[in-house]
Each structure stands twice: as C-alpha cells, then as structure tokens.
Amino acid sequence: MHLHGALTSSRGKRLALCVLATTFLFVVIMRSTASGELETDFGLDSQTQSIPMPSQSESGLSKQKEEFIRQQVDFERLLADNVTEPKTTIVKAETGQKQSKTNVLLITAHRSGSTFLGELFNRNNNAFYMFEPLAAVQGPHSTDECDGLTPEKNAYLASLFNCTLPVIYRSVKQHLFSYGGETSGNLPEGAIKESSPYRGKCSGNNLCFRENHRWSCDKAICAGHQTTKLTGETVPRCSTCKPVNHQTMNGLCHERPITALKLIRYCDLNAMELLANNEDVKTIVLFRDPRGIFISRNKIFNNAARAIKTIEKTCKYYHQAVQKVKEKRIFSIRYEDMSSDPLTTAQTIYEFIGHLIPSELSDWIERSTSESASGGTYSTVRNSTATMTAWRKSISFENALAVQNHCADFMRLAGYNLVAKPIDLSNNSYPVFTKWNN
C-alpha cells in the first residue's frame, strides 16, 4: 500500500524513472560483466584501469559506474521517504527546528476587558484556544469561588495541557448520564461531572461556551466529523452545530504548538504551585482599573453592594498577583496599555511565549482596531483614553471611594491614581492612571 501510494504521487513519478534507469544500467553492466569487459568492483576510484570496450571510452565507463551508484542511492532515498509514516513532530516553519509544546494561562478577572486578550489566541490557527474551561468545574459566579476548588481545577487544567480532555457529563437520573448530546448508563474513564448551576452548556457540546471558539465553529467540526482538517469557514450560528467530537478536540490540541486557556475562575496565583508541570506554563495576567470593573459588574448585578463585595476579592488577588510581576514565567499587562497599543501588546505577548505573531493575526488587529465608518469589533480602542476611562462619567464619588478603600494598595503598585475629591472624576486633565514600569 505504501509503495503504491509512492508510485502514484508526484514524487512517485521520479521514483519510477529511477527504477527504469537503474534497471537499464543494471542490464548493460551485467552483460558487460558476463563478457569479461567490466570489473565487478564499483568503487569510484579515479585511477580505475582501462577496460577495452568496443564503443566506450574509459571516461564514459566511469560515468556509467558513478551514475549507477547515484541512481541506487537516490532510489533507496525516495523509496524510504515515500513509505515512511508521517511524523507528528511539531516544526517551526520559519526555522525547520523542532518546537516543544507551549502552554499558556490567560488569567484575569470578570469584566476586566479580557475579550481582546483571548482573541489574540483564538484567531491564531497555531493555537488550541479554550474560553473559560473552568466553567465545567465551578458553578457559582466566576468571582464568588475563583479561589476555591483548587485540586479539581488544577487536575482539569493539567488534563487540558496534556491534550487528554475529559468528557463532561451531567446526571439525568440514577445511573444515567448525559454528555455530548447522548444519554448513556456508562461513563468514559476520567469523565468529570458538570458543576451546577450550569454555565456554558459544557456537557451538551463537549465544550464550555462553544460559540466563543473559532475552531469549534469551523464547518467541518460543526458537522460532527472526527477530523482535524478544518475548512477555515466558520458557521454563523455555532449553537446549531452538532456536539464537538471528543477525539477531534484531543487531536487538534496535540497538533497545534500552543495551548492557551483563558480563565476568570482562577484568581489565586499561589494555587499554580500545585499545578502539575507549572514551571513549563507561561502565565499572562491582565489587570484593569477596579473602578472600571465595578461599573461594568454593577450593570450586570444592578446591585452596588454586591459589586463592591466582588471588587474586594478581586483586588485582594490583584494585589497578590501584582507583586509577582518580576517573575520570569509571568507576564503582566494592564487593560489600559493593551487598549492604547494593541499591536505592540500582541507582539510583546508572543515574544514572551517564544513564538512569532502570525501575519494573519497582525492583519486582524489592524483591521479590528482601525477607525472607520462601520467600525471594527474593537474600533473604540483607538480613542483610547476616552474609552478606557469612560467609567469616570458613570461612577459616583462615594462608590469610587468604596472601591479605592479595598484596592488602594494594588492601585498604587499598578500605576492607578486615586481620586481625592469629586472634581477629580469629571476633570479629564486629571490622569487616573500613569505609565507603569512593570
């Protein structure tokens, strides 16, 4: 089967010519040998003795011998190349050198402006990106239990980095389980129970928040096929797709040189010390002005007291994280800096993880952040200061003080200026953040 494939390929045609040429030369040489006109020593010694041949000079004979040996070597090389099974080693196209798997954690807080950060990997075809996978493990609101369930979260993250994604199931009845759109009385080995309350439709799709993954909305995967060959065409309504094939996810994860996980349910960086092979994980932490986070969360909760309570926890772990900015395996970035210069931020992030930023990703950033009549997805970032500090128009002075009361230590370390009087909020000449030398 391998040889047939080799002979029918473009390289196989070369192989066939080599075979014919070799056969012809072999017949000529064997006939010459049989008549006593040729030595049986095929060494390429330039001092070979003259052999009387009716129609060939000594130099012509030497060339024949050299060509015969070269054809043999070429034939063996071509045959070996065509029958060898494809290698799965990941290779850098730019250098041809072997490249090890790069595991990346994108750690941030709820409503911190992390969408753009995640898209830097979601739109890279060399990255296996997962959006909020810990929704399968943590049921309560993202901030409420972001520092809990550490063993379960670390075990799940380790399986994702190992490309052995476990099945996520939901109990339907006693001894009856639902996962991947099917109901069964048996569970695959290593399956994990979906947390409650359910968020992200994890068990039904075999993937949490499926619509936030470009690869999972590819036309080929949408059809439920077991394939890692994507069409590059995304389906507009990904929610109508068949559940993601489990083998496909593991296959894509293995094939792609980067695995990147975006998390808002993992706020305690000290928990990473218990994560398997944590020394090999590149961690990117995104900070944002907590006063802006408060306004965004309060729009969802419509409850200032609850929003303030979540801000207290966020700033507790922000303060912990900001003190780790000098650690080599942690890269810290502020939402405000990312919004001011998204392309430079992306290039710096990819430099940190040891990869070149794909040209397609750079082009997307330029398109998405350019000012136009229609506007891109992130067109407002070019109007940087006005956009990233828009919360100043919405927050009351009392709520600003309440946030600062919980967050002052972090804010000072991260380059955020505190407001001392109401006029500081309305006076746009008063900077609420400064350059951060992290």
C-alpha positions, 0 to 999 in steps of 0.5 A: 500500500505504501509503495503504491501510494509512492508510485502514484504521487508526484514524487512517485513519478521520479521514483519510477524513472529511477527504477527504469534507469537503474534497471537499464544500467543494471542490464548493460553492466551485467552483460558487460560483466558476463563478457569479461569487459567490466570489473565487478568492483564499483568503487569510484576510484579515479585511477580505475584501469582501462577496460577495452570496450568496443564503443566506450571510452574509459571516461564514459565507463566511469560515468556509467559506474558513478551514475549507477551508484547515484541512481541506487542511492537516490532510489533507496532515498525516495523509496524510504521517504515515500513509505515512511509514516508521517511524523507528528513532530511539531516544526517551526516553519520559519526555522525547520527546528523542532518546537516543544509544546507551549502552554499558556494561562490567560488569567484575569478577572470578570469584566476586566476587558479580557475579550481582546486578550483571548482573541489574540489566541483564538484567531491564531490557527497555531493555537488550541484556544479554550474560553473559560474551561473552568466553567465545567468545574465551578458553578457559582459566579466566576468571582464568588469561588475563583479561589476555591476548588483548587485540586479539581481545577488544577487536575482539569487544567493539567488534563487540558495541557496534556491534550487528554480532555475529559468528557463532561457529563451531567446526571439525568437520573440514577445511573444515567448520564448525559454528555455530548448530546447522548444519554448513556448508563456508562461513563468514559474513564476520567469523565468529570461531572458538570458543576451546577448551576450550569454555565456554558452548556459544557456537557451538551457540546463537549465544550464550555461556551462553544460559540466563543471558539473559532475552531469549534465553529469551523464547518467541518467540526460543526458537522460532527466529523472526527477530523482535524482538517478544518475548512477555515469557514466558520458557521454563523450560528455555532449553537446549531452545530452538532456536539464537538467530537471528543477525539477531534478536540484531543487531536487538534490540541496535540497538533497545534504548538500552543495551548492557551486557556483563558480563565476568570475562575482562577484568581489565586496565583499561589494555587499554580504551585500545585499545578502539575508541570507549572514551571513549563506554563507561561502565565499572562495576567491582565489587570484593569482599573477596579473602578472600571470593573465595578461599573461594568459588574454593577450593570450586570448585578444592578446591585452596588453592594454586591459589586463592591463585595466582588471588587474586594476579592478581586483586588485582594488577588490583584494585589497578590498577583501584582507583586509577582510581576518580576517573575520570569514565567509571568507576564503582566499587562494592564487593560489600559496599555493593551487598549492604547497599543494593541499591536505592540501588546500582541507582539510583546505577548508572543515574544514572551511565549517564544513564538512569532505573531502570525501575519494573519493575526497582525492583519486582524488587529489592524483591521479590528482596531482601525477607525472607520465608518462601520467600525471594527469589533474593537474600533473604540480602542483607538480613542483610547483614553476616552474609552478606557476611562469612560467609567469616570462619567458613570461612577459616583464619588462615594462608590469610587471611594468604596472601591479605592478603600479595598484596592488602594494598595494594588492601585498604587503598585499598578500605576492607578491614581486615586481620586481625592475629591469629586472634581477629580472624576469629571476633570479629564486633565486629571490622569487616573492612571500613569505609565507603569514600569512593570 
